[in-house]
Amino acid sequence: MRIPEQIRVRVECENEIDLSGLIVELTVTAGQKNPYRIYFPKTDWSGVATLTRDDFVGQFRDHWEAGLMDHDGTPETADCLVRVGLYNPQWSIENPDTALAWPLLTHEHTKWSSREEQYLYRTSTRNIEFVVSSIDVDLERTNNIILPVKRKLLATPAG
C-alpha cells in the first residue's frame, strides 16, 4: 500500500456536539496471518483526529516486535482496503493486570513514558458511549475518512 503522509478521520454523530476523546481503529490486512490494529490519537471536540505515516508504520512495526509469529506482511504489501471502526477498550478495562504486563514497544516509547500512561489513555476513551458499524475505506483513493457513529441508548429502569 502507498501510505498517505497523513490520514484524517472525522467521527460524525447526529445531535452530538462534543465528539472528543474517541479512538478510531484501522484494521489492516497484510500477509496471511492476523490483521494489524492501527490507532488514531483521540479525536478533538469536533470529532477529528489525524494519523501520520510515521505513526502508522511505527504501530505496524510494534506488532512485529510484540508477536513475530502472529503477523506477516509489511506496510508496503498491506491491502489498501482497511476496516475503520472504534477501538474497543472493554478487554483492557476488564483485564488491567494482563494489559499492563507488557513493556512498552519501540514505537510506543516515542508516545508514552510508561505502559500505565498508555493504558490510562486508551481506557479513558469515550468509545463505550457509542456504537458503530465498521466501514471499509481504500486508503489509496482517499486519506479523509468520515466515520458515522450513534450514541448508545441508555437503559431505563423497568417499572
Backbone as ProteinMPNN parsed JSONL, in Angstrom:
{"seq_chain_A": "MRIPEQIRVRVECENEIDLSGLIVELTVTAGQKNPYRIYFPKTDWSGVATLTRDDFVGQFRDHWEAGLMDHDGTPETADCLVRVGLYNPQWSIENPDTALAWPLLTHEHTKWSSREEQYLYRTSTRNIEFVVSSIDVDLERTNNIILPVKRKLLATPAG", "coords_chain_A": {"N_chain_A": [[0.842, -1.174, 0.0], [0.423, 2.22, -0.692], [1.109, 4.426, 1.593], [-0.551, 7.225, 2.826], [0.757, 10.531, 3.599], [-0.579, 11.703, 5.716], [-3.462, 10.59, 7.475], [-6.74, 11.418, 7.85], [-9.443, 11.417, 10.069], [-12.898, 11.88, 10.573], [-15.254, 11.763, 12.957], [-18.706, 11.384, 13.006], [-21.821, 12.184, 14.49], [-25.219, 12.255, 14.832], [-26.934, 14.936, 16.348], [-25.012, 15.278, 18.328], [-22.79, 17.196, 20.1], [-20.219, 17.34, 21.32], [-17.584, 15.476, 20.361], [-15.216, 14.555, 21.345], [-12.35, 12.685, 22.515], [-12.504, 10.099, 21.418], [-11.263, 7.012, 20.134], [-10.242, 5.961, 17.107], [-9.957, 3.038, 15.148], [-7.982, 1.334, 12.798], [-8.19, -1.568, 10.902], [-5.922, -3.534, 9.429], [-4.976, -5.546, 6.745], [-2.299, -7.622, 6.016], [-0.384, -9.871, 4.416], [-0.85, -13.345, 5.368], [-1.563, -13.857, 7.959], [-2.622, -12.739, 11.234], [-4.564, -9.682, 11.349], [-3.421, -6.245, 11.439], [-3.741, -3.81, 13.964], [-4.258, -0.499, 13.979], [-4.062, 2.607, 15.538], [-5.662, 5.744, 15.768], [-4.844, 8.933, 17.266], [-6.707, 10.307, 20.07], [-9.866, 11.81, 19.27], [-10.558, 15.288, 18.604], [-12.644, 17.958, 19.929], [-14.425, 18.376, 17.828], [-14.55, 15.905, 16.666], [-12.428, 15.095, 15.095], [-9.386, 13.536, 14.089], [-5.927, 12.972, 13.406], [-3.718, 10.803, 11.789], [-0.359, 10.147, 11.323], [1.883, 9.124, 8.67], [4.315, 8.136, 9.702], [3.537, 7.373, 12.291], [1.649, 5.39, 11.681], [3.299, 3.454, 10.387], [5.096, 2.976, 12.485], [3.413, 1.846, 14.484], [2.67, -0.42, 13.102], [5.125, -1.792, 12.931], [5.526, -2.254, 15.644], [3.683, -4.308, 16.102], [4.997, -6.481, 14.962], [7.203, -6.633, 16.666], [5.948, -7.329, 19.04], [4.736, -9.796, 18.498], [6.068, -11.788, 16.582], [5.486, -14.219, 15.276], [2.796, -14.044, 14.856], [2.04, -12.237, 12.916], [2.398, -11.205, 9.501], [3.732, -9.86, 6.418], [4.152, -6.46, 5.212], [4.094, -2.849, 5.695], [4.158, -1.844, 3.117], [3.236, -3.966, 1.558], [0.716, -4.274, 2.462], [-2.87, -4.515, 2.276], [-4.706, -2.04, 0.6], [-7.333, -1.573, 1.194], [-8.947, -0.958, 4.084], [-10.43, -1.673, 7.274], [-12.486, 0.408, 9.182], [-13.22, 1.473, 12.383], [-14.357, 1.818, 15.796], [-12.081, 1.705, 18.479], [-12.173, -0.852, 20.893], [-12.226, -0.704, 24.25], [-12.896, -2.524, 26.186], [-11.795, -5.128, 26.878], [-9.27, -4.446, 27.959], [-10.068, -2.857, 30.119], [-11.368, -4.746, 31.7], [-9.305, -6.518, 32.238], [-6.913, -5.477, 33.662], [-4.375, -6.186, 34.831], [-3.209, -7.997, 33.016], [-3.216, -6.421, 30.728], [-1.39, -4.495, 31.437], [0.971, -5.863, 31.673], [2.918, -6.153, 29.615], [6.011, -4.694, 28.502], [6.631, -1.355, 27.222], [6.663, -1.051, 23.679], [8.928, -0.451, 20.904], [8.011, 1.762, 19.175], [5.923, 2.676, 20.75], [7.315, 3.737, 22.901], [7.99, 6.229, 21.933], [5.734, 7.676, 22.27], [4.679, 7.354, 24.839], [5.443, 7.497, 28.353], [5.283, 5.386, 30.039], [3.832, 2.073, 30.401], [1.572, 2.246, 31.967], [0.736, 4.911, 31.594], [0.008, 4.811, 28.883], [-2.01, 2.88, 29.055], [-3.954, 4.187, 30.667], [-4.646, 6.279, 28.952], [-5.802, 4.882, 26.752], [-7.915, 3.463, 28.024], [-9.481, 5.483, 28.969], [-10.971, 6.439, 26.944], [-13.933, 7.607, 25.28], [-15.303, 5.78, 23.823], [-17.039, 3.67, 24.565], [-19.475, 4.861, 24.881], [-20.676, 4.972, 22.477], [-21.934, 3.427, 19.445], [-20.961, 1.68, 16.496], [-21.028, 0.854, 13.067], [-18.649, -0.77, 11.415], [-16.711, 0.479, 8.673], [-15.432, 0.058, 5.322], [-12.528, 1.338, 3.807], [-10.636, 2.616, 1.135], [-7.422, 3.367, 1.295], [-5.696, 4.253, -0.637], [-7.212, 5.676, -2.317], [-8.421, 7.681, -0.866], [-7.548, 9.86, 1.82], [-9.072, 10.951, 3.691], [-11.39, 10.241, 6.01], [-14.72, 9.576, 6.867], [-16.485, 8.694, 9.626], [-19.422, 7.447, 10.628], [-21.19, 7.372, 13.688], [-23.318, 6.225, 16.384], [-25.014, 7.368, 19.274], [-25.113, 5.401, 22.194], [-28.053, 3.942, 23.444], [-29.381, 4.645, 26.572], [-30.154, 2.382, 29.13], [-33.307, 2.182, 30.631], [-34.753, 2.084, 33.86], [-36.98, -0.555, 34.669], [-40.454, -0.469, 35.33]], "CA_chain_A": [[0.0, 0.0, 0.0], [1.06, 3.536, -0.664], [0.545, 5.043, 2.802], [-0.558, 8.695, 2.734], [1.535, 11.268, 4.606], [-1.494, 11.833, 6.849], [-4.819, 10.068, 7.316], [-7.613, 12.22, 8.719], [-10.758, 10.836, 10.297], [-13.884, 12.743, 11.231], [-16.369, 10.998, 13.501], [-19.948, 12.154, 12.972], [-22.932, 11.619, 15.242], [-26.361, 13.154, 14.812], [-27.323, 15.587, 17.605], [-23.926, 15.21, 19.312], [-21.952, 18.387, 19.967], [-18.847, 17.035, 21.722], [-17.123, 14.161, 19.912], [-13.824, 14.415, 21.761], [-11.957, 11.526, 23.315], [-12.767, 8.815, 20.766], [-10.116, 6.416, 19.459], [-10.611, 5.234, 15.891], [-9.056, 1.916, 14.879], [-7.89, 0.776, 11.449], [-7.793, -2.97, 10.837], [-5.153, -3.607, 8.19], [-4.559, -6.887, 6.37], [-1.019, -7.734, 5.304], [0.023, -11.266, 4.521], [-1.857, -14.378, 5.596], [-1.79, -14.082, 9.384], [-3.528, -11.808, 11.91], [-4.529, -8.285, 10.881], [-2.78, -5.243, 12.273], [-4.65, -2.81, 14.513], [-3.574, 0.788, 13.99], [-4.933, 3.526, 16.264], [-5.552, 7.196, 15.691], [-4.931, 9.593, 18.577], [-8.088, 10.662, 20.409], [-10.471, 12.893, 18.499], [-10.77, 16.575, 19.261], [-14.032, 18.275, 20.224], [-15.243, 18.264, 16.611], [-14.53, 14.523, 16.19], [-11.363, 14.932, 14.105], [-8.059, 13.076, 14.516], [-5.015, 12.757, 12.285], [-2.683, 9.786, 11.959], [0.719, 10.37, 10.362], [2.5, 7.932, 8.079], [5.31, 7.618, 10.647], [2.832, 6.695, 13.373], [1.085, 4.182, 11.075], [4.388, 2.487, 10.201], [5.615, 2.632, 13.816], [2.491, 0.898, 15.118], [2.776, -1.651, 12.31], [6.359, -2.462, 13.362], [5.326, -2.739, 17.019], [3.011, -5.609, 16.028], [6.059, -7.462, 14.714], [8.004, -6.748, 17.886], [5.145, -7.991, 20.071], [4.357, -11.165, 18.16], [6.629, -12.073, 15.27], [4.845, -15.38, 14.653], [1.367, -13.786, 14.673], [1.81, -11.296, 11.82], [3.322, -11.198, 8.376], [3.493, -8.74, 5.528], [4.795, -5.184, 5.53], [3.208, -1.74, 5.341], [4.146, -1.686, 1.664], [2.452, -5.049, 0.95], [-0.618, -4.297, 3.094], [-4.023, -4.225, 1.42], [-5.109, -0.634, 0.737], [-8.686, -1.555, 1.736], [-8.866, -1.153, 5.535], [-11.674, -1.569, 8.033], [-12.428, 1.542, 10.106], [-14.215, 1.371, 13.445], [-13.919, 2.372, 17.076], [-11.325, 0.835, 19.374], [-12.975, -1.369, 21.999], [-11.355, -0.782, 25.423], [-13.508, -3.39, 27.19], [-10.891, -6.169, 27.363], [-8.259, -3.811, 28.814], [-10.724, -2.424, 31.356], [-11.679, -5.94, 32.487], [-8.079, -7.285, 32.489], [-5.828, -4.499, 33.775], [-3.073, -6.791, 35.113], [-2.68, -8.541, 31.763], [-2.99, -5.298, 29.802], [-0.228, -3.732, 31.896], [2.108, -6.767, 31.857], [3.945, -5.983, 28.589], [6.741, -3.415, 28.479], [6.365, -0.558, 26.022], [7.387, -1.454, 22.486], [9.809, 0.602, 20.379], [7.279, 2.963, 18.771], [5.161, 3.157, 21.915], [8.231, 4.563, 23.707], [8.01, 7.592, 21.406], [4.449, 8.303, 22.612], [4.305, 7.171, 26.245], [6.563, 7.327, 29.291], [5.106, 4.099, 30.73], [2.657, 1.293, 29.996], [0.442, 2.777, 32.736], [0.259, 6.119, 30.911], [-0.665, 4.36, 27.663], [-3.23, 2.184, 29.482], [-4.929, 5.196, 31.1], [-5.09, 6.982, 27.749], [-6.688, 4.007, 25.98], [-9.126, 3.073, 28.751], [-10.3, 6.669, 29.271], [-11.707, 6.826, 25.751], [-15.399, 7.648, 25.395], [-15.831, 4.865, 22.812], [-18.124, 2.818, 25.059], [-20.721, 5.627, 24.831], [-21.153, 4.993, 21.094], [-21.904, 2.203, 18.636], [-20.548, 1.968, 15.124], [-20.9, -0.221, 12.088], [-17.376, -0.524, 10.746], [-16.763, 0.744, 7.234], [-14.208, -0.22, 4.582], [-12.023, 2.523, 3.115], [-9.437, 2.416, 0.32], [-6.514, 4.463, 1.642], [-5.014, 4.78, -1.812], [-8.162, 6.56, -3.011], [-8.72, 8.829, -0.005], [-6.94, 9.894, 3.142], [-10.065, 11.616, 4.535], [-12.389, 9.245, 6.366], [-15.856, 10.003, 7.685], [-16.987, 7.526, 10.342], [-20.663, 7.73, 11.355], [-21.453, 6.608, 14.904], [-24.567, 6.567, 17.072], [-24.975, 7.36, 20.731], [-25.789, 4.252, 22.772], [-29.254, 4.249, 24.217], [-29.247, 4.29, 27.984], [-31.229, 1.514, 29.621], [-34.154, 2.819, 31.637], [-35.243, 1.101, 34.839], [-38.347, -1.061, 34.452], [-41.366, -0.296, 36.442]], "C_chain_A": [[0.887, 1.238, 0.0], [0.4, 4.308, 0.487], [0.594, 6.566, 2.664], [0.294, 9.328, 3.838], [0.713, 11.444, 5.886], [-2.825, 11.191, 6.477], [-5.675, 10.814, 8.332], [-8.946, 11.501, 8.85], [-11.635, 11.884, 10.979], [-15.036, 11.847, 11.655], [-17.583, 11.912, 13.504], [-21.028, 11.411, 13.746], [-24.045, 12.657, 15.304], [-26.692, 13.642, 16.222], [-26.257, 15.505, 18.693], [-22.997, 16.389, 19.079], [-20.484, 18.057, 20.24], [-18.489, 15.607, 21.313], [-15.654, 13.94, 20.252], [-13.603, 13.086, 22.484], [-12.26, 10.174, 22.723], [-11.497, 8.32, 20.079], [-10.623, 5.565, 18.305], [-9.523, 4.211, 15.589], [-9.131, 1.52, 13.405], [-7.484, -0.69, 11.585], [-7.201, -3.184, 9.453], [-4.71, -5.046, 7.951], [-3.25, -6.805, 5.589], [-0.552, -9.169, 5.475], [-1.156, -12.168, 4.849], [-2.217, -14.573, 7.064], [-2.729, -13.016, 9.956], [-3.437, -10.393, 11.34], [-3.814, -7.393, 11.902], [-3.847, -4.258, 12.736], [-3.855, -1.519, 14.7], [-4.537, 1.827, 14.572], [-4.61, 4.987, 15.985], [-5.388, 7.728, 17.114], [-6.399, 9.93, 18.847], [-8.573, 11.845, 19.565], [-10.542, 14.178, 19.319], [-12.278, 16.795, 19.434], [-14.946, 18.072, 19.017], [-15.236, 16.854, 16.007], [-13.438, 14.227, 15.186], [-10.074, 14.443, 14.776], [-7.234, 12.808, 13.265], [-3.94, 11.76, 12.674], [-1.613, 10.044, 10.904], [1.231, 9.041, 9.808], [3.498, 7.306, 9.056], [4.651, 6.854, 11.789], [2.208, 5.383, 12.879], [2.167, 3.107, 10.976], [4.957, 2.051, 11.55], [4.729, 1.636, 14.535], [2.542, -0.458, 14.408], [3.994, -2.454, 12.77], [6.255, -2.976, 14.793], [4.594, -4.075, 17.046], [4.037, -6.722, 15.833], [6.858, -7.701, 15.985], [7.251, -7.532, 18.96], [4.863, -9.45, 19.754], [4.78, -11.555, 16.774], [5.917, -13.215, 14.555], [3.384, -15.108, 14.296], [1.037, -12.915, 13.46], [2.807, -11.528, 10.705], [2.934, -10.062, 7.439], [4.195, -7.49, 6.03], [3.808, -4.063, 5.241], [3.081, -1.582, 3.824], [3.3, -2.764, 0.974], [1.044, -5.149, 1.527], [-1.695, -3.951, 2.064], [-4.444, -2.779, 1.658], [-6.541, -0.501, 1.259], [-8.613, -1.909, 3.219], [-10.251, -1.038, 6.155], [-11.494, -0.47, 9.066], [-13.555, 1.399, 11.112], [-13.707, 2.078, 14.691], [-13.157, 1.299, 17.852], [-12.242, 0.407, 20.516], [-12.075, -1.549, 23.221], [-11.802, -1.824, 26.45], [-12.546, -4.438, 27.752], [-9.859, -5.579, 28.314], [-8.845, -3.371, 30.148], [-10.965, -3.623, 32.27], [-10.44, -6.739, 32.889], [-6.87, -6.368, 32.674], [-4.461, -5.125, 34.024], [-2.423, -7.331, 33.846], [-2.35, -7.414, 30.787], [-1.736, -4.505, 30.169], [1.053, -4.571, 31.969], [3.241, -6.543, 30.856], [4.724, -4.686, 28.798], [6.328, -2.628, 27.232], [7.23, -1.062, 24.87], [8.125, -0.238, 21.913], [9.055, 1.875, 20.0], [6.467, 3.538, 19.929], [6.022, 4.041, 22.818], [8.288, 5.999, 23.205], [6.76, 8.371, 21.801], [4.175, 8.346, 24.113], [5.547, 7.032, 27.121], [6.469, 6.0, 30.027], [3.893, 3.377, 30.164], [1.42, 1.819, 30.729], [-0.142, 4.027, 32.067], [-0.525, 5.748, 29.648], [-1.995, 3.693, 28.005], [-4.316, 3.19, 29.888], [-5.484, 5.977, 29.914], [-6.12, 6.135, 26.998], [-7.987, 3.695, 26.717], [-9.999, 4.268, 29.132], [-11.049, 7.17, 28.036], [-13.212, 6.806, 26.016], [-16.073, 6.662, 24.438], [-17.017, 4.042, 23.3], [-19.47, 3.55, 25.1], [-21.385, 5.563, 23.453], [-21.14, 3.596, 20.491], [-21.577, 2.606, 17.208], [-20.656, 0.692, 14.299], [-19.636, 0.106, 11.315], [-17.586, -0.313, 9.253], [-15.423, 0.345, 6.614], [-13.827, 1.012, 3.784], [-10.752, 2.14, 2.355], [-8.508, 3.607, 0.561], [-5.695, 4.972, 0.472], [-5.931, 5.702, -2.624], [-8.49, 7.804, -2.189], [-7.943, 8.725, 1.299], [-7.824, 10.696, 4.107], [-11.228, 10.653, 4.765], [-13.489, 9.908, 7.184], [-16.452, 8.742, 8.293], [-18.255, 7.898, 11.111], [-20.811, 6.799, 12.56], [-22.809, 7.019, 15.461], [-24.327, 6.495, 18.576], [-25.706, 6.124, 21.225], [-27.008, 4.721, 23.538], [-29.039, 3.794, 25.644], [-30.442, 3.432, 28.389], [-32.01, 2.273, 30.694], [-34.668, 1.761, 32.589], [-36.689, 0.704, 34.532], [-39.212, -0.68, 35.641], [-42.063, 0.947, 36.477]], "O_chain_A": [[1.953, 1.272, 0.616], [-0.73, 4.78, 0.36], [1.657, 7.133, 2.413], [0.518, 8.72, 4.885], [1.241, 11.348, 6.994], [-3.257, 11.239, 5.325], [-5.369, 10.836, 9.525], [-9.51, 11.033, 7.861], [-11.186, 12.654, 11.828], [-15.71, 11.245, 10.819], [-17.512, 13.06, 13.942], [-21.141, 10.187, 13.674], [-23.845, 13.781, 15.762], [-26.725, 12.856, 17.169], [-26.576, 15.652, 19.873], [-22.474, 16.562, 17.978], [-19.606, 18.452, 19.473], [-19.03, 14.645, 21.858], [-14.94, 13.231, 19.544], [-14.536, 12.462, 22.987], [-12.275, 9.18, 23.449], [-10.744, 9.111, 19.51], [-11.336, 4.581, 18.501], [-8.333, 4.479, 15.75], [-10.218, 1.39, 12.842], [-6.539, -1.011, 12.305], [-7.883, -3.037, 8.44], [-4.143, -5.687, 8.836], [-3.113, -6.033, 4.64], [-0.349, -9.618, 6.603], [-2.312, -11.804, 4.635], [-3.094, -15.378, 7.379], [-3.545, -12.455, 9.224], [-2.372, -9.957, 10.903], [-3.639, -7.758, 13.064], [-4.753, -3.916, 11.976], [-2.905, -1.464, 15.481], [-5.689, 1.916, 14.149], [-3.451, 5.401, 15.968], [-5.755, 7.046, 18.071], [-7.233, 9.844, 17.947], [-7.809, 12.739, 19.203], [-10.582, 14.155, 20.549], [-13.082, 15.917, 19.119], [-16.093, 17.65, 19.16], [-15.841, 16.627, 14.96], [-13.501, 13.214, 14.489], [-9.721, 14.875, 15.873], [-7.767, 12.465, 12.209], [-3.333, 11.856, 13.741], [-1.925, 10.15, 9.718], [1.034, 7.982, 10.403], [3.524, 6.087, 9.221], [5.148, 5.808, 12.207], [2.24, 4.377, 13.589], [1.97, 1.98, 11.431], [5.269, 0.874, 11.734], [5.227, 0.682, 15.133], [2.465, -1.508, 15.046], [3.898, -3.664, 12.974], [6.828, -4.014, 15.123], [4.855, -4.898, 17.924], [3.951, -7.775, 16.464], [7.153, -8.844, 16.334], [7.853, -8.308, 19.701], [4.762, -10.264, 20.671], [3.947, -11.646, 15.873], [5.765, -13.17, 13.334], [2.792, -15.857, 13.519], [-0.114, -12.861, 13.028], [3.923, -11.992, 10.938], [1.925, -9.388, 7.648], [4.756, -7.468, 7.125], [2.783, -4.3, 4.602], [2.016, -1.228, 3.317], [2.712, -2.507, -0.077], [0.266, -6.013, 1.122], [-1.459, -3.2, 1.118], [-4.528, -2.342, 2.806], [-6.927, 0.573, 1.719], [-8.257, -3.033, 3.573], [-11.133, -0.376, 5.609], [-10.471, -0.415, 9.748], [-14.714, 1.224, 10.734], [-12.743, 2.842, 14.637], [-13.551, 0.133, 17.872], [-13.002, 1.219, 21.044], [-11.241, -2.455, 23.235], [-11.149, -1.989, 27.481], [-12.482, -4.623, 28.968], [-9.598, -6.154, 29.371], [-8.197, -3.495, 31.187], [-10.786, -3.524, 33.484], [-10.52, -7.563, 33.8], [-5.901, -6.47, 31.922], [-3.468, -4.642, 33.48], [-1.226, -7.144, 33.628], [-1.327, -7.453, 30.104], [-1.097, -3.912, 29.299], [2.114, -4.039, 32.295], [4.408, -6.723, 31.204], [4.151, -3.684, 29.228], [5.744, -3.185, 26.303], [8.382, -1.45, 25.065], [7.951, 0.879, 22.4], [9.419, 2.959, 20.454], [6.346, 4.755, 20.063], [5.518, 4.983, 23.429], [8.604, 6.904, 23.977], [6.731, 9.595, 21.678], [3.518, 9.265, 24.603], [6.574, 6.514, 26.681], [7.462, 5.53, 30.582], [3.034, 3.987, 29.528], [0.33, 1.833, 30.158], [-1.36, 4.184, 31.985], [-1.59, 6.306, 29.383], [-2.995, 3.914, 27.322], [-5.471, 3.049, 29.487], [-6.672, 6.297, 29.885], [-7.193, 6.627, 26.65], [-9.052, 3.666, 26.1], [-11.135, 4.087, 29.57], [-11.693, 8.217, 28.087], [-13.692, 6.069, 26.877], [-17.291, 6.709, 24.264], [-17.917, 3.745, 22.514], [-20.502, 2.92, 25.331], [-22.508, 6.034, 23.275], [-20.433, 2.705, 20.961], [-21.874, 3.718, 16.77], [-20.402, -0.407, 14.792], [-19.558, 1.132, 10.64], [-18.515, -0.855, 8.655], [-14.403, 0.3, 7.302], [-14.675, 1.655, 3.164], [-9.899, 1.424, 2.878], [-8.771, 4.715, 0.094], [-5.06, 6.021, 0.577], [-5.47, 6.419, -3.512], [-8.8, 8.857, -2.747], [-7.713, 7.63, 1.813], [-7.388, 11.071, 5.196], [-11.952, 10.299, 3.835], [-13.216, 10.703, 8.082], [-16.871, 7.833, 7.577], [-18.181, 8.586, 12.129], [-20.585, 5.593, 12.459], [-23.376, 8.035, 15.06], [-23.55, 5.678, 19.07], [-26.796, 5.817, 20.744], [-26.991, 5.762, 24.195], [-28.567, 2.684, 25.889], [-31.585, 3.721, 28.036], [-31.423, 2.926, 31.556], [-34.987, 0.65, 32.166], [-37.511, 1.548, 34.177], [-38.755, -0.587, 36.781], [-42.859, 1.183, 37.386]]}, "name": "protein", "num_of_chains": 1, "seq": "MRIPEQIRVRVECENEIDLSGLIVELTVTAGQKNPYRIYFPKTDWSGVATLTRDDFVGQFRDHWEAGLMDHDGTPETADCLVRVGLYNPQWSIENPDTALAWPLLTHEHTKWSSREEQYLYRTSTRNIEFVVSSIDVDLERTNNIILPVKRKLLATPAG"}
